[in-house]
């Protein structure tokens, strides 16, 4: 596109992501109506419509490291890396 292009010279282009759009999947009623914070653990506590605590499942934490290596001074053709992770 040049700085002096007019509207007639510009061709409309369909956005690339438009083909990825799809309707939302069916929704469902969540089993809680209120979330509070436990002052001791600082974690969310989910309550149902009767005020009873609802268990929302356990979620773990994970961490990982990655190191890179090179075997020559210009680091172009002989480069590699390794990864590891831990999850609890």
N, C-alpha and C positions, 0 to 999 in steps of 0.2 A: 504494500500500500504506500503510495506516495503522499507527500504532504498536501498536494493539490487535488487529491482524488475527490470526485463528487459522489453523491449518494447513488447515482445510476451506475457508476463504475464498480461499486462494491457488491459482490455477490453474497447473498445470505448463506450462512453455513449452519447446518444443524449441529447443536452442541454434542460432543462425543459421549457425554454421560447419559443422554436422554434414552438410549437403548437399554440402559441398566435399570431404569425405573420399573417398579412393579408395585401392585397394590399391597398394602399392609396385610400381613397374615391375620387370621381371625384373632380377636382379643378375648381375654378371659378376665373374670373378676379376681383380683388379687386377694389372698387370704388375710390381709391386714387392712386396718383403716387408720392407724395412727402409729407413728414412730417417735420414740423418745430416746434420750441418751442416758445410759446408766452412769451415774456420777463416779462410781468406783472404777469401772473398766473403760469408760469413755467409748463404749460401743453402742450401736443402735439396738433398741429393744422394740420389737414389732408387736402390736396389739390388735386383736380382732375386734369386730363390732360390739362384742360384749365386754371388752376391756381385758380379756385374758391374753397372756403372752403367747405368741405364735412362734414356733421354731422355724427359722428360715434356712436351716442347713449350715454346714460348716464350710468355711473358705480358708484355704491354706495360703501361705506366703511363699514366695520363691525369690531366689537371687541367682545371679549368673556372672561369670567372668569370661572375657575373651582376650586372648593374646595373639599378637601377630609376629611372624618371624620373616626374616629375609636372609638369603645366603650369599648375596653379593653386594657390592657397594652402591650400585645404582638402584637396587631393589625393584627392578622391572620384571624380569621373567621368572625368577625363582622365589616367589612369595607365597606364604601359606599362613594359616591361622588355625587355632583350635578353640573350642568352646566347652564349658561345662556348666551345669546348673544344679541347684538343690531345691527341693520342694518339701515342705512339711505340712 
